[in-house]
Amino acid sequence: MTRFLLIILFFVVSLLSVFKAPAYYFWLLAILVTEYPLIFAGITAALTISGIWVKKYQLAGTIAGIVTIIVFLSPVIKAYLIGYDLKNDLNKAFYTNTNDNQPPFSFSKLFAGNMVVDNKSLTYITYADTALTLDYYPSQIAGKKPCVVVIHGGSWSGGNSKQLPELNSYLAGKGYNVASINYRLAPKHLDPAPREDVQNAIKYLTAHAAELQIDTNNFVLLGRSAGAQIALLSAYTLCNKNIKGVIDFYGPADMVWGYSVPANPLVLNSRAVMEAYLGGTYTKVPQNYEQSSPIRFVDQSSVPTLIIHGENDVLVAYEHSDKLNNKLNDAGVAHYWLKLTWATHGFDYNLNGPGGQLSTYAVTHFLSAVTKP
Protein backbone atom coordinates (compact mmCIF):
# COMPACT_ATOMS: atom_id res chain seq x y z
CA MET A 1 0.00 0.00 0.00
CA THR A 2 2.83 2.41 0.88
CA ARG A 3 4.50 1.82 -2.48
CA PHE A 4 1.27 2.52 -4.34
CA LEU A 5 0.58 5.73 -2.40
CA LEU A 6 4.13 6.99 -2.98
CA ILE A 7 3.82 6.35 -6.71
CA ILE A 8 0.52 8.24 -6.79
CA LEU A 9 2.18 11.10 -4.91
CA PHE A 10 4.98 11.22 -7.48
CA PHE A 11 2.42 11.08 -10.27
CA VAL A 12 0.74 14.19 -8.88
CA VAL A 13 4.14 15.91 -8.65
CA SER A 14 4.93 14.91 -12.24
CA LEU A 15 1.93 16.89 -13.44
CA LEU A 16 3.99 20.04 -12.81
CA SER A 17 5.71 19.08 -16.07
CA VAL A 18 2.40 19.55 -17.85
CA PHE A 19 0.31 22.09 -15.93
CA LYS A 20 1.00 25.44 -14.30
CA ALA A 21 1.91 25.45 -10.62
CA PRO A 22 -1.08 26.45 -8.43
CA ALA A 23 0.91 28.21 -5.69
CA TYR A 24 4.33 29.67 -4.86
CA TYR A 25 6.03 26.59 -3.41
CA PHE A 26 4.64 24.41 -6.16
CA TRP A 27 6.28 26.81 -8.63
CA LEU A 28 9.66 26.25 -6.94
CA LEU A 29 9.05 22.51 -7.09
CA ALA A 30 8.12 22.79 -10.78
CA ILE A 31 11.58 24.18 -11.57
CA LEU A 32 13.16 21.10 -10.01
CA VAL A 33 10.71 18.68 -11.63
CA THR A 34 11.19 20.05 -15.15
CA GLU A 35 14.92 20.78 -15.08
CA TYR A 36 16.12 17.79 -12.99
CA PRO A 37 13.73 15.18 -14.45
CA LEU A 38 16.13 12.25 -14.19
CA ILE A 39 16.16 12.46 -10.39
CA PHE A 40 12.38 12.22 -10.13
CA ALA A 41 12.12 9.61 -12.86
CA GLY A 42 14.85 7.56 -11.16
CA ILE A 43 13.09 7.56 -7.78
CA THR A 44 9.83 6.60 -9.44
CA ALA A 45 11.58 3.80 -11.34
CA ALA A 46 12.98 2.43 -8.08
CA LEU A 47 9.51 2.45 -6.53
CA THR A 48 8.06 0.77 -9.61
CA ILE A 49 10.70 -1.97 -9.64
CA SER A 50 10.09 -2.64 -5.96
CA GLY A 51 6.78 -4.12 -7.06
CA ILE A 52 8.70 -7.37 -7.58
CA TRP A 53 8.64 -7.80 -3.80
CA VAL A 54 5.49 -5.83 -2.91
CA LYS A 55 2.43 -7.79 -3.97
CA LYS A 56 -0.39 -5.53 -2.82
CA TYR A 57 -1.61 -3.25 -5.62
CA GLN A 58 1.30 -4.62 -7.63
CA LEU A 59 -0.17 -4.22 -11.11
CA ALA A 60 -1.87 -0.89 -10.42
CA GLY A 61 1.31 0.49 -8.88
CA THR A 62 3.43 -0.71 -11.78
CA ILE A 63 1.14 0.86 -14.39
CA ALA A 64 0.96 4.12 -12.45
CA GLY A 65 4.75 4.07 -12.05
CA ILE A 66 5.38 3.65 -15.78
CA VAL A 67 2.99 6.48 -16.62
CA THR A 68 4.65 8.71 -14.02
CA ILE A 69 8.13 8.01 -15.39
CA ILE A 70 6.96 8.97 -18.88
CA VAL A 71 5.46 12.23 -17.60
CA PHE A 72 8.64 13.08 -15.68
CA LEU A 73 10.71 12.46 -18.81
CA SER A 74 8.39 14.44 -21.09
CA PRO A 75 10.56 17.61 -20.88
CA VAL A 76 13.52 15.57 -22.10
CA ILE A 77 11.53 14.24 -25.04
CA LYS A 78 10.17 17.69 -25.90
CA ALA A 79 13.62 19.27 -25.61
CA TYR A 80 15.04 16.71 -28.03
CA LEU A 81 12.28 17.45 -30.55
CA ILE A 82 12.76 21.23 -30.31
CA GLY A 83 16.53 20.83 -30.46
CA TYR A 84 16.32 18.84 -33.67
CA ASP A 85 15.34 21.96 -35.67
CA LEU A 86 16.73 24.69 -33.41
CA LYS A 87 20.00 25.27 -35.26
CA ASN A 88 18.25 25.67 -38.61
CA ASP A 89 15.55 27.88 -37.11
CA LEU A 90 18.14 30.22 -35.57
CA ASN A 91 20.15 30.34 -38.78
CA LYS A 92 17.01 31.34 -40.66
CA ALA A 93 15.95 33.95 -38.08
CA PHE A 94 19.31 35.73 -37.96
CA TYR A 95 20.56 35.06 -41.49
CA THR A 96 23.51 33.00 -40.33
CA ASN A 97 25.07 29.77 -41.51
CA THR A 98 26.40 28.20 -38.35
CA ASN A 99 27.73 24.69 -38.82
CA ASP A 100 28.96 24.02 -35.30
CA ASN A 101 29.02 20.42 -34.16
CA GLN A 102 27.50 21.11 -30.75
CA PRO A 103 23.93 19.75 -30.58
CA PRO A 104 21.32 22.04 -29.02
CA PHE A 105 20.29 19.22 -26.70
CA SER A 106 22.22 16.21 -25.47
CA PHE A 107 20.95 13.52 -23.10
CA SER A 108 24.45 12.96 -21.72
CA LYS A 109 24.72 16.64 -20.78
CA LEU A 110 21.92 16.14 -18.25
CA PHE A 111 24.64 14.63 -16.05
CA ALA A 112 27.23 17.38 -16.65
CA GLY A 113 28.51 20.04 -14.26
CA ASN A 114 29.20 23.73 -14.84
CA MET A 115 32.47 25.61 -15.23
CA VAL A 116 33.30 28.47 -12.88
CA VAL A 117 35.15 31.61 -13.96
CA ASP A 118 36.65 34.00 -11.43
CA ASN A 119 34.97 37.39 -11.42
CA LYS A 120 35.63 40.72 -9.77
CA SER A 121 33.35 43.37 -8.34
CA LEU A 122 33.68 46.87 -9.83
CA THR A 123 31.90 50.06 -8.83
CA TYR A 124 30.50 51.57 -12.00
CA ILE A 125 28.55 54.58 -10.70
CA THR A 126 28.26 56.51 -7.45
CA TYR A 127 25.07 58.47 -6.76
CA ALA A 128 24.36 60.72 -3.79
CA ASP A 129 22.60 57.93 -1.91
CA THR A 130 24.22 54.75 -3.22
CA ALA A 131 27.06 53.20 -5.20
CA LEU A 132 26.34 50.50 -7.76
CA THR A 133 28.59 47.58 -8.59
CA LEU A 134 28.87 44.99 -11.31
CA ASP A 135 30.44 41.53 -11.35
CA TYR A 136 32.86 41.24 -14.26
CA TYR A 137 33.56 37.85 -15.84
CA PRO A 138 36.44 38.29 -18.31
CA SER A 139 36.53 36.36 -21.55
CA GLN A 140 38.65 33.24 -21.30
CA ILE A 141 39.81 33.80 -24.88
CA ALA A 142 42.47 36.47 -25.35
CA GLY A 143 41.82 39.71 -27.19
CA LYS A 144 39.12 42.37 -27.24
CA LYS A 145 35.77 40.64 -27.07
CA PRO A 146 32.07 41.60 -27.04
CA CYS A 147 30.43 42.31 -23.69
CA VAL A 148 27.14 40.91 -22.43
CA VAL A 149 25.46 43.13 -19.83
CA VAL A 150 23.31 40.94 -17.58
CA ILE A 151 20.36 42.46 -15.69
CA HIS A 152 18.97 40.37 -12.84
CA GLY A 153 15.36 39.66 -11.94
CA GLY A 154 13.61 40.07 -8.62
CA SER A 155 10.35 41.96 -9.23
CA TRP A 156 12.31 45.24 -9.57
CA SER A 157 12.63 45.33 -5.77
CA GLY A 158 15.03 42.47 -5.02
CA GLY A 159 17.72 40.23 -6.45
CA ASN A 160 21.31 41.15 -7.21
CA SER A 161 24.19 40.62 -9.62
CA LYS A 162 25.06 37.25 -8.04
CA GLN A 163 21.90 35.69 -9.41
CA LEU A 164 22.32 32.62 -11.67
CA PRO A 165 26.06 33.04 -12.33
CA GLU A 166 26.50 29.79 -14.26
CA LEU A 167 25.58 31.29 -17.63
CA ASN A 168 28.01 34.17 -17.03
CA SER A 169 30.87 31.70 -16.58
CA TYR A 170 29.75 29.66 -19.57
CA LEU A 171 29.70 32.71 -21.84
CA ALA A 172 33.09 33.84 -20.56
CA GLY A 173 34.41 30.42 -21.52
CA LYS A 174 33.00 30.94 -25.02
CA GLY A 175 34.87 34.21 -25.50
CA TYR A 176 32.48 36.87 -24.22
CA ASN A 177 33.05 39.37 -21.46
CA VAL A 178 30.12 39.43 -19.06
CA ALA A 179 29.11 42.28 -16.75
CA SER A 180 26.34 41.35 -14.34
CA ILE A 181 25.07 44.61 -12.91
CA ASN A 182 23.23 45.80 -9.83
CA TYR A 183 20.68 48.57 -10.32
CA ARG A 184 18.60 50.82 -8.09
CA LEU A 185 15.58 49.01 -6.70
CA ALA A 186 11.93 49.84 -6.10
CA PRO A 187 10.09 51.21 -4.24
CA LYS A 188 12.79 53.73 -3.35
CA HIS A 189 13.77 54.11 -7.00
CA LEU A 190 11.19 54.05 -9.76
CA ASP A 191 11.43 53.59 -13.51
CA PRO A 192 13.40 54.99 -15.38
CA ALA A 193 16.16 54.70 -12.72
CA PRO A 194 17.18 51.15 -13.77
CA ARG A 195 17.46 52.22 -17.41
CA GLU A 196 19.76 55.05 -16.36
CA ASP A 197 21.84 52.50 -14.48
CA VAL A 198 22.17 50.32 -17.58
CA GLN A 199 23.28 53.37 -19.55
CA ASN A 200 25.84 54.28 -16.89
CA ALA A 201 27.13 50.70 -16.76
CA ILE A 202 27.76 50.78 -20.51
CA LYS A 203 29.48 54.15 -20.17
CA TYR A 204 31.76 52.74 -17.46
CA LEU A 205 32.57 49.61 -19.46
CA THR A 206 33.33 51.74 -22.52
CA ALA A 207 35.58 54.08 -20.56
CA HIS A 208 37.52 51.11 -19.15
CA ALA A 209 37.45 49.04 -22.33
CA ALA A 210 41.23 48.89 -22.73
CA GLU A 211 41.91 47.32 -19.34
CA LEU A 212 38.82 45.10 -19.48
CA GLN A 213 39.52 44.00 -23.07
CA ILE A 214 36.07 44.97 -24.34
CA ASP A 215 35.14 45.45 -27.96
CA THR A 216 33.03 48.58 -27.45
CA ASN A 217 31.25 48.12 -30.78
CA ASN A 218 29.54 45.00 -29.49
CA PHE A 219 27.35 45.18 -26.40
CA VAL A 220 24.39 42.84 -25.89
CA LEU A 221 21.83 43.19 -23.09
CA LEU A 222 20.50 40.09 -21.34
CA GLY A 223 17.77 40.22 -18.72
CA ARG A 224 15.64 37.81 -16.75
CA SER A 225 12.07 38.51 -15.63
CA ALA A 226 11.97 42.11 -14.32
CA GLY A 227 15.53 42.46 -15.61
CA ALA A 228 14.31 41.46 -19.07
CA GLN A 229 11.82 44.34 -19.04
CA ILE A 230 14.72 46.68 -18.20
CA ALA A 231 16.93 45.09 -20.87
CA LEU A 232 14.27 45.32 -23.59
CA LEU A 233 13.33 48.88 -22.73
CA SER A 234 16.97 49.95 -22.61
CA ALA A 235 17.78 48.26 -25.91
CA TYR A 236 14.81 49.86 -27.66
CA THR A 237 15.10 53.39 -26.18
CA LEU A 238 18.74 54.23 -25.42
CA CYS A 239 19.56 54.70 -29.12
CA ASN A 240 23.05 53.34 -28.57
CA LYS A 241 24.45 52.01 -31.86
CA ASN A 242 26.86 49.80 -29.94
CA ILE A 243 24.01 47.74 -28.44
CA LYS A 244 23.77 45.01 -31.04
CA GLY A 245 20.99 42.88 -29.54
CA VAL A 246 18.87 42.02 -26.53
CA ILE A 247 18.05 38.68 -24.90
CA ASP A 248 14.73 38.42 -23.08
CA PHE A 249 14.31 35.58 -20.58
CA TYR A 250 10.60 35.50 -19.63
CA GLY A 251 10.21 39.26 -19.33
CA PRO A 252 7.06 41.41 -19.13
CA ALA A 253 6.88 43.23 -22.46
CA ASP A 254 3.50 44.94 -22.10
CA MET A 255 3.09 46.52 -18.67
CA VAL A 256 -0.37 47.89 -19.45
CA TRP A 257 -1.73 44.51 -20.46
CA GLY A 258 0.18 42.82 -17.64
CA TYR A 259 -1.50 45.00 -15.05
CA SER A 260 -4.92 44.17 -16.46
CA VAL A 261 -4.27 40.42 -16.28
CA PRO A 262 -2.47 39.82 -12.96
CA ALA A 263 -0.67 36.64 -11.95
CA ASN A 264 -2.19 34.01 -9.66
CA PRO A 265 -2.17 35.76 -6.24
CA LEU A 266 -1.16 32.47 -4.59
CA VAL A 267 2.10 32.76 -6.54
CA LEU A 268 2.72 36.51 -6.80
CA ASN A 269 0.83 39.74 -6.18
CA SER A 270 1.94 41.11 -9.53
CA ARG A 271 -0.14 44.28 -9.37
CA ALA A 272 1.47 45.31 -6.08
CA VAL A 273 4.89 44.62 -7.59
CA MET A 274 4.16 46.82 -10.62
CA GLU A 275 2.67 49.59 -8.48
CA ALA A 276 5.82 49.71 -6.36
CA TYR A 277 7.98 49.99 -9.49
CA LEU A 278 5.86 52.49 -11.39
CA GLY A 279 4.60 54.70 -8.57
CA GLY A 280 0.96 53.70 -8.33
CA THR A 281 -1.94 51.94 -9.98
CA TYR A 282 -2.59 52.09 -13.70
CA THR A 283 -5.56 54.36 -13.05
CA LYS A 284 -3.35 56.79 -11.12
CA VAL A 285 -0.27 56.85 -13.39
CA PRO A 286 -1.21 55.32 -16.78
CA GLN A 287 1.62 57.16 -18.50
CA ASN A 288 4.18 55.31 -16.36
CA TYR A 289 2.84 51.95 -17.53
CA GLU A 290 2.87 53.10 -21.14
CA GLN A 291 6.42 54.44 -20.94
CA SER A 292 7.74 51.28 -19.27
CA SER A 293 6.27 48.87 -21.84
CA PRO A 294 9.01 47.69 -24.24
CA ILE A 295 6.41 46.65 -26.80
CA ARG A 296 5.45 50.32 -27.27
CA PHE A 297 8.93 51.20 -28.56
CA VAL A 298 9.46 48.47 -31.16
CA ASP A 299 10.00 49.81 -34.66
CA GLN A 300 12.03 49.00 -37.75
CA SER A 301 15.21 50.31 -36.13
CA SER A 302 14.96 48.04 -33.07
CA VAL A 303 17.88 45.72 -32.39
CA PRO A 304 17.71 41.96 -33.01
CA THR A 305 15.92 40.19 -30.19
CA LEU A 306 16.00 36.71 -28.70
CA ILE A 307 12.90 35.79 -26.67
CA ILE A 308 12.96 32.77 -24.35
CA HIS A 309 9.86 31.83 -22.38
CA GLY A 310 8.21 28.80 -20.80
CA GLU A 311 4.53 28.22 -21.50
CA ASN A 312 3.89 27.19 -17.87
CA ASP A 313 5.28 30.44 -16.46
CA VAL A 314 3.13 31.49 -13.50
CA LEU A 315 4.89 34.78 -12.68
CA VAL A 316 5.14 36.45 -16.09
CA ALA A 317 2.43 35.41 -18.52
CA TYR A 318 3.52 33.65 -21.71
CA GLU A 319 1.34 36.11 -23.62
CA HIS A 320 3.88 38.88 -23.01
CA SER A 321 6.29 37.09 -25.34
CA ASP A 322 3.54 36.38 -27.85
CA LYS A 323 2.71 40.08 -28.00
CA LEU A 324 6.36 41.07 -28.35
CA ASN A 325 6.91 38.44 -31.03
CA ASN A 326 3.96 39.78 -33.04
CA LYS A 327 5.17 43.37 -32.73
CA LEU A 328 8.68 42.40 -33.88
CA ASN A 329 7.15 40.50 -36.80
CA ASP A 330 5.12 43.53 -37.84
CA ALA A 331 8.19 45.79 -37.64
CA GLY A 332 10.38 43.38 -39.60
CA VAL A 333 12.96 43.09 -36.80
CA ALA A 334 15.25 40.04 -36.82
CA HIS A 335 14.22 37.92 -33.85
CA TYR A 336 13.53 34.42 -32.59
CA TRP A 337 11.16 33.13 -29.93
CA LEU A 338 12.31 29.95 -28.19
CA LYS A 339 9.09 28.40 -26.88
CA LEU A 340 9.46 25.86 -24.09
CA THR A 341 6.08 24.23 -23.60
CA TRP A 342 6.89 22.52 -20.30
CA ALA A 343 9.01 25.21 -18.64
CA THR A 344 8.15 27.60 -15.85
CA HIS A 345 9.64 30.88 -14.62
CA GLY A 346 13.30 30.47 -13.72
CA PHE A 347 13.75 27.23 -15.67
CA ASP A 348 17.33 28.23 -16.54
CA TYR A 349 18.37 27.63 -12.92
CA ASN A 350 19.97 24.45 -14.30
CA LEU A 351 22.00 25.11 -17.45
CA ASN A 352 22.15 21.40 -18.17
CA GLY A 353 18.44 20.72 -17.80
CA PRO A 354 16.17 20.40 -20.86
CA GLY A 355 15.27 24.09 -20.92
CA GLY A 356 18.69 25.20 -19.76
CA GLN A 357 20.47 23.42 -22.60
CA LEU A 358 18.21 24.81 -25.32
CA SER A 359 18.28 28.36 -23.98
CA THR A 360 22.07 28.33 -23.56
CA TYR A 361 22.51 27.11 -27.11
CA ALA A 362 20.13 29.79 -28.41
CA VAL A 363 21.97 32.51 -26.45
CA THR A 364 25.40 31.55 -27.78
CA HIS A 365 24.08 31.29 -31.34
CA PHE A 366 22.42 34.68 -31.03
CA LEU A 367 25.56 36.32 -29.64
CA SER A 368 27.61 34.90 -32.50
CA ALA A 369 25.06 36.19 -35.01
CA VAL A 370 24.76 39.78 -33.75
CA THR A 371 28.31 40.56 -32.58
CA LYS A 372 30.73 41.03 -35.44
CA PRO A 373 34.44 42.03 -35.37
N, C-alpha and C positions, 0 to 999 in steps of 0.2 A: 504493500500500500504506500509506504514512504517513497519508494522509487517512482511510482506512478504519479504521486502528488508533486514530486520534485520536477519530473519531466513536464507536467502541466504548467508548473510555475515558470520553467524556462521557456515553454512555448509562448506564454503570455509576454515574457520579456522580449522574445524574438520579434514580436509584432512591432516593436519600435524600429525595426528595419523597414517596415511597410507603412506604418501610420505615424502621424504627428504625435509628439509627446503631450500628454494632457496637463502636466504641471512641471514646475521648475526642476525638481530632482529627477523626474523622469527624463527631462531634456538632457541633463548631465549623463544619465545612464545611457541614453540613446547615442551619445557620442562614442561611448565605449563599445556598445553593441555593434555599431555600424563600422567603426574603424579598427576594432580588435576582434573581428568575427571568429577567428580561429580559436581563440580562448573559449568563447561561449559554445562554439560548435564542438570543441574537444571535450568539454565537461559533459555536454549532452550526449555525446557519443559514448563516453564512459558509463553514464547512467543507463543508456540503451543496451550496451553490451552486458551490463550486470544482470539483465533479464535471464541470462543463462542459468543463474543460480536463484533468482527470485521468481517464484512461480505465480504468485498472485497478480492478477491483471497483467500477465506476461505479454500477451499478444497486443492488448490495447496500449500498454506502455511502449512496446517496441514500435508500433505504428506511429504513435504520437512522437516518439523520439526521432524517428526518421524524418517526419514532416518538419519537426523543429530544427533539425540540423540543416535541412534544405533552406528554411527561411533565414537562419543565421548566415548561411553562405550566400544568400541572394545578392548582397552588395558586391561580393567577389565576382560572381557571374556577370552582373550588370557592368561592373568596371571593366571586365575583359571585353565585353561587347562594345562599350563606348570607346575603349582604347584601340580597338581594331581599326577604326576609321579616323581616330583623332589626329594623327599626323597629317593625313591628306586634307582633313577639314581645316586645320590651322594653316597649312600651306596655301589653300585656296583663299582663306579669309584675309591673309596678310601678304599675298602675292610673293610667297617664298618658295624655295625648292630644297627644303631640308632633307637630306638623305642620311641622317644620323642612324646609327645602329641600335640606339637605346629604345626599347619598347616603352610605350606610354604606361603600360601596366604589366607587372611581372608577379606571378604567384610566389616565386622564391623571395622576392623583396619584402613580402609580408613578415619575414623573419629577420630582416636586416636592422641594423642600428643606425644612428645618425652621427655624422662628423661634428666636431666642435672646433670653432675658430676663435682664437683670442680676440677680444674686442676692448676698446678703451672708451671711457666716458669723456666727452668734450662739452664744454659750455659754449653754446652757439649764440645766445642772446641774453642780455641782462636788462630787465625792466625795473621800474621803481619798486615794485612789490615782489618780484621773483626773478630767479635766473633759471633758464631752461637748458637742459642737457640733451645730448644724443649719444647713442652707443654706436661706435664706428667699427665695422667689420671690414678690414682691408682685403682687397682681392688677393687670392693666393697665387695669381699668375702675374708676373712682373709687367710693368709698364702702366701707362695711363689708361684707366678703364672707366666704363660708364658707372654711374652711381644710382642705386635704387634707394629712394627715400621712403621708409616704412612708417606708417601712421597707425598707431594701435587703436583697438576698440575699447569699449568700456562705458557705453551709453553717454559719451561726452563728459562724464563726471568722474570716471575712474580709469583704472588701467595705467600702464606705463610702458616705457620703451623696452622693458625686459620680457614683454609678452611674446610667447611663441618664437623663441630665438632660433629654432632648428632650421627654418627656411633661410634665415640670414646667413648662417654658417654654410648651408648648402650652396647658396648663390655666390658667396665669397669663394668657395672652392671651384666654382665654374667660371671665375674671372670677373666678377662684378664687385664693386665696392658697395657696401650697404650701410646706410645711416638710419638707424631706428630712433625716431625723435620723440621727446616728450613735448606736450603742448599745454597751454593754459586750459583749465577745466571749468565746467559749469558746476554750480550756478554762479560762482563768483565772476567767471568770465563767459560772456555770451558770444555767439557767432557775430561778427566774423573774426574774433580773436584767433581761433585755431588756424584759419587761412593765413593770417598775418604771420603766425609762427612758422608755417610751412615756407612762406616766402623768405623769412629771415633765415631759416635753416639752409635754404638753397644759396642765399647770399653768402652765408658763412662758408659753406662748402666750396663755393666758387672762389672766394677770397683766399682759401687755404688749399686750393687745388694742387699746387706744386708739391707741397709736403705730403698731402694725402693721396697723391697719384690719381687724381680724378680727371677724366675727360669731360670738361665742362659743357661740351656740346650735346652730351647724352645723359640727361636725367630722366628717370621714370618714377612715378609715384605709385605706391602700393599701399592700400588701406584695407582694414578689416572692420566690418560692421560700422559703427559710428565713424571710425577712421576712414572707411571707404567713402562715406559721404563727404568728409573733408578732402580726401584725395581727389575725388571726382570734381568737386566744386572748384578746388584749386587748379586742377588741370584745365578746366574749361573756362576759368575766369582770369587767371593771372596773366595771360597773354605773354608767356615766357617761351620764346622760340626754342629754348634748350630743353624744355620738357617734351620728350618725344613720345610719351604714352602714359597710360594710367591703368592700373590693375585693381579691379573692384571685387573683393571677397565679400559677398553677401551684405552689400551696403544699401541703405535707404536712399533711393534716387528721387523720389517724389514725396517731399515732406508734407505737402498739402493733402495728397491722397492718403499718406500714411497716418496722418492725424485722424482722418475720417474713418479709417478702418483699423482700430487699435489691435494690438496683440492680445492673446489670451491672458486675462489678468492673473491667472494662477501661475503664469510663467513670468510675465513682465508687465508692469504698469507703463506701457509705452507712451501714453499721453502725458503722464507726469514727467517722464524723462525728456520728452520734446519741449514741454513747457519750461523746464529748468534751463534748457539749452538756448531757447529762443525768446525767453522773457515773458511768457504768458501763453494763454490759450490762442487758438487760431482766430476766434472771434475778436480777441483783444488786439492782437498784433499780426493780422493776416500777411502784411508785407514781409515780415520776418520769415514766415514759412515759404513764401514765394521766392525770396532772395536766397534761401538756403537749399533750394531744390535743384540739384545738378541737372535734372532733366530739362529745366527751363532754359538752360544755357547751351544746349547742344545745337550746333549749326555745322555748316560745311567745313569750317576751319578747325573743328574740334580734333583733338589728338586721337590716334588709334587707342582702342579700349578693349581690355579683356575683362569679361564678366564671368564670375564663378559663383554659383549659388546652388544650394541643395533644396529640392522641392519640399522636404519635410521641415524646413526652417520654421521655428515657432517664435522667434524673436523679431526677425525682419522678414516680412512677407515676400514670397517668391515673385509675386506680381510686380514688385519694384524693379526687378531685373527684366521682366517681360516688357514693362513700360519703357525702360531705358533702351532695351534692344530695339524696340519698334521705332523709337525716336532716332537712334543711330542709323537704322535702315533708311528712314525717310530722308535723313540728311546726307546719306551716302558716305558715312564715316567708316573706315576700315575697323572692324571689330569682330569679336567672337564671343559667344555665350556658351560656356561649359555648363551643361545642365546635369546635375547629379540627382537622380530621382529618389534615391534612398537617403540622402545626406541631410543632416540637420545643421543648425548654426554652430560654428566652431569645429566642423568636421576635420579641418586641417591640423588639429591638435597632434595627430599622428601622421607624419610625412609619408610613412610606409604603409598606411592603411589604403583601402580601395580609393577613397576620395582624395587622400593625401598624395598618392602617386600620380593620379591624373592631373590634379591641380598643379603640382610641382612641375610636371612635364609641360603643361600648357604655359606656365609662367616662364620657364627657361626658353621655350620656343618663341614666345612673344617678345622677350627681351632681345633675343638674337635677331628677330625680324625688325624691331623698331630702332635699335641702337646701331648706328653705322660709324665706322672710323672716319 
